[in-house]
Amino acid sequence: MKELKSTRKTRVGKVMSNKMDKTVVVMVERLIQDDKYRKFVRRRNTFKAHDPQNSCSIGDQVLIEESRPISKEKRWLVVKVLEKAAF
């Protein structure tokens, strides 16, 4: 049987807040090139992601995946913790 490839978007980001229950705020940073000056500019987006086990802490690097709407602003799911924060 063929394995279906997921069409859901994934992002890698850093956990900025874990104060909510089963929710983390993840900041995703990317570099884009300015059209006029050709300089690379850093862009940031924050996403609220569902963390059912409350396993993420501030500073962790996580992989998040697009999902169905879980709440008013939560549309992402924490798939795995790639790197724990060194505190």
Secondary structure, DSSP 8 states (H G I E B T S, - for coil): ---------EEEEEEEE--STTEEEEEEEEEEE-TTT--EEEEEEEEEEE-TT----TT-EEEEEE-S--SSSEEEEEEEEEE----
